[in-house]
Amino acid sequence: LVFMTLVLFALRHIMHPGKTRILWQIVNALFVEAMNSAFTYVAKRLTDRENHRAYSEYQNHLLAKTVIFKFVNCYISLYYIAFMKQGHTLFALPMHCVNGDCLNDLGSQLAIFMIMRLTVQNFLELGLPWLAQYIRDMKEQRAFNTSLFGGALTVMPDLSQAERQSKREDYDVYGDMDEVLILYGYTTLFVVACPWVPLLALLSSVLECFLDQKKLVLLHRRPFPMTASNNEPWDSAFDVFGILAMVTNTAVIVFTSKAFQGMTAAHKGLLFLGIEHLMLFGRLMVSFFLPAVPEKVRLLQMQQAVMVHRHLNLNGEEEDQEARTQAMMTSQVPPPYVHDMDDEQEDG
């Protein structure tokens, strides 16, 4: 995969580097989308054969198979342009950026990636289910016309809503979440070099909401609601991408931009490590003092779970001393002291 990407960069410099720069960037973007689709198909077939018990387990294993491959496939070109293109050789060919500034090449390649996902990806996302449904309807109509019941005066009966739903494709949550994750990477990994990318990502998200609404209503089978305790493994994936975005943007500012071009490589390395550690420390402090779930809410959730357990499993009458003790231990208010009374005092 990396070798084929580097071959595209070498061919671009061999065949009229100044005139066909945008053309080869479009070819690179199409190659990335094709490889993503092919590997996703293979990964889904392999994960289907594993026969997982729950859909959450299925998502975890599928994401584990695809995340590293797609990260390399989608972003290796951008990392190469940002850090390794200027002043290096590729297959004995001297490589250079436009006007000696790799941020221009980085911005144009990133723009091509975003436009390809906005156009080609959405077209395939809507066109392939529609084409599959159209071919299926044509086959059913042809089979009905050639059957014993077919004739000049017979027509295929209208289908009920449930029958029409059964003939549509299943809706896959993984595809939409994977698309959002890749778009998030394009938006945040090189935002210091291309500050206009978040605006384009916002427009893409608005268009994606409209297209997903049409896709769910017209092209896919109505999905069944499923309960989930959290949004894993996607929350962890977005956190990892956020950390990589901090490190990558810091490296772009220190090593690629011209802001610190008068410094030596050793001084740049020390500056990069200092800024990177400071940002990671700030991120840890924010997550510690401002957690995603406040402490009061967490305590209320635990106490609510105890109440639900008592009414559902203990009929609301008997006390579960272990659960009650656990709830009191999680509360910040000390438990009240209860005086035990003898049977004689109760009778009196």
N, C-alpha and C positions, 0 to 999 in steps of 0.2 A: 504493500500500500504506500509506504513512504517512498519507495523506489519509483513507483509510477508517478507520484506527485512531483518528485524531483526531475523526472524525465520531461514532464510538461513544462517545467520552468526552463530546462535546457533547450527544448524545442522553440520556446518563445524567443529566446535570445539568438537562436540560429536563424530563424525565419523572420527577418525584418523586425527587429526588436522595437523600433519606434512606431511602426504602423499598425501592428497587430497585437498591441498590448491588451486592449480591451477584449479582443476576440479570444485570446488564450485564457484570459481570466473567466470569460463565460464558459469556455470548454472545461476549465478546472472546476467551476461551480456545478456544471452538469455531471461531471465525473463524480463529484462528492455526493450529489443526490442519488445517482445510480448505485453507488456502492452502499449508501445507507439503506436503500430499499432492498437490495439483494441480501445484505447481511441480516437485516431485520426479519426477512422471510425465513432464512436458514435458522436463525436463533429461535423463532417461534415454533418451527417444526421440531426442533430439538427439545424445546421446553414442553411442548405438547406430549411428547413421548415419555417425559418424566412422570406424568400423571400425578400432579400435586393435589393434595386434599382441598386446600382453600385457594381462593383467587389471590389473596395477599401473598401466599408462598409462591404462586406462579409469577406474580409481578416481581418479587424479590429476585428470583433466579433469572428471569428474563432480563431485568435491568443489569444484573451482575454480568451477564454475557455480552451485553451491547454497549455499556457505558464507556468502557476503555476504548473499544474499537471506534465508536462514533466520535469520541473526543479527539483521537488522533486523526481520524478521517476529516472531521470538520475544521479543525483548528491548526493542523500542522502547517498548512500553507501560510497562515497568518503569523505563526511563531517564526517560521523560516524568514519571511520578509522582514519582520521586526528585529531579529537578533542575529541572523546568520547570512544574509544576502550581501550586504554592502562590504566590499573589500575582500571577498572570498571567491574561491573557484569551485565550479561544479562540473564534474566530468572534464577537467582540464580547460574549462571555459571561464574567463573572468566575469564575475557577476557584479552588477552595479544597479543602483536604484535611479529613478527618474530625477534628474537634477541633483543627484547626490543626497536626496532626502527620502529615506525609506518610509516616512510617514505618509507621503503621497501615494506610494504603491500600496501601503497597508489600507489606506482609506478607500481607494478604488476597488481593491479586491474584496473588502468587507461590504462595500455597497453592492457589488455584484452578487455576493452570497445572500444578502438580505432580499434583493429583488428576485432572485431565483426562488427563494423560499416563499416569497409573497405571491408569486405568479405560478410557477411550475408546480410547486408542492400543493398549493390549494386546488389547482386544476386537476391534478391526479387524484387528490383526496375526494373531490366531488365527481370526477369523470369516471373513475374506475367502478365505484358502486352502481352508478347509473348505467354504465355499459353492461355490467354483469346482470343487472335486472332486466335490461332490454333483451339481451340474448336469451335469458331464461324465459321471458314471455314469448319470444318468437318460437322457441322450441316447443313450448306447451301449445301454442296456437297451431303449429304445424302437426303436432301429434294428434290434436283433436280433429283437425280437418282430414287426416288420413285414417282415422279410426272408423269402426263400424257405425258410429253415431253421426259421423260427418256427412254433410250433404249441402245442397244448394239452399235448403230452407231451414237448416239448423244453425244456431249460433251458440257460441260458448257462453254459458250462464255467468251472470255477475257474481263476483266473489264477495264474501262478507269481510268486515274489517279485520277479524281475526285471521282469515285465510290470506288476506293481502299482507298482513304483518308477518305471517309465517314464511312468505316467499322472499323476504328481504334479508339483507346481510346483517349479521350480528354486529352490534356496536362495541368497539374495543376502546376502553378508557386509556389503555397504555399508549396507543398511537397519539392521542391528543396531548397527554402529559409529556411524552417524549419530545414532541414538537415544541412544546413550551420550554422545556429544559434546554434544547439546542438554541432556541431563540434567545433565551436568557444568557447563554454563553456568548453569543454574538454581541449582545447588548452591553455586557459588563466587562468582558475580558480585555478589550482594547478601547475602553471609553475615553481615555485621556488622549488617544490619537485621533479618535473620531467622535467628538462630542455631539454630533447630530444623530447618532445611532439611536439613542433612547426615544427621540421623537418619531423616527421611522418605526421603531418597535411598538410604540403606542398606537400608531395608525394600523400596523399589522394586527395588533391584538383586537382592535375594534372591528376590523374586517373579519378576523377569525371568529369572533363571537357571532356575527351575522351568518357566516357560512356554516358554522357548527349548528346553529339553530335550524337552518334549512336541511342540513345533513341528517339531523336527528329526526326531524318530522317527516321528510319525504323519502329518504334513501335507506335508512337503517331500521331494523326492528326495534320496537320500543324496549328499552333496557329495564331490567328489574332492579329496584332499589336494594342496595346492600349496606349493611351496617359496618362501620369501621371505627376503631378506637382512635386512630390517628391517620395521618397522611403519609405514612412510611410506605416505601423507601424514598419517596420523592423529597420529603423534608431534608433528609440527610444528603441527598444528591444536590439540592440547591445550596445547602450550607457548604459543601465541598467546593462547588463552583464559586461561591462567594469568596472563600479563602483564596482560591486560585486567581480570582479577579484582582484581589488586593495585591498579591505577589506580582502578577503579570504587569499591572499598571505601574507599580513602583519600578519594575525593571525597565519598562518602556521609557519612563521619565529619566531614569539615571543613565541608562546605557545607550538608548536609541536617539533620544532628543538631543538637541544642541545646547541644552541648558547647562550641562556640566562637561562640555567637550574639552575644557582646559585642564581637567583633572586627570590624574593617572588612573590606570586600571585598578590598582590596589585601593586608592582612595574611593573610587566609585563602588568597589565591592563593599568597603566598610560603610559607606553611606547607604547603600542598598540594604545591608543587614540591619542597620540602625532604624531606618524608616519602617522596614518590614516588621521587625520585632515590636516597634512602638504601635503600629496599627493592629497587630494581633493582640497585644496587651490591652489596647483600648476596646477591642471587640469582646474580649473576655470580661472586662469590667462592665460593659454595657449588658451582656447576657447575665452577669451575676446580680447587678442591682436592678435590672429591668427584665425579669424572666418572662418568657412567653405566657406562662400561666402564673398569676400572682399567688402568693402563699395563702392568702385568705380564700381564694377560689379553690385551691387544691384541698384545703382543709374541709371546706363545704362539700366538695365532691366526695371525699372519703366518708364524711358523716352521712351524706345522702345514700351512699352505697350500703352503709350499715343499716339504715332505716329500710331500704328496699329489701335487704336480706332478711330482716326480721319479719316484715309483713308477707313476703312471698314464701319463705321457707319455714318460718316459725308460726304462721297463722296470726301474727300480731299479738299473741298472748304470752307465750313463754319467752323468757329472756335468754339471749345468747351471751353469757358472761364474757366469753373470749372476745366477741365482736365489740361488746360494750366497752371493755377495757381498752381495746385497740383504739376506739373512737375517742375515749377520754385522753389517751396518751398523745394523740395528734392535736388535741385542742390546747390553745394557749390559756384558757380559763381553767383554774384548778377545779377538780370534781367536787361536788358538795359532799359533806360528811353526813351519812345516813345512820341514825340511831336505830339499832335493832330492838324490837320490842318482844317481850315474852308472850306466850299464849295467854297467860292469865291477864296481862295488861290489855291485850286486844279484846278479851271477853268483857273486861270491866269497862 
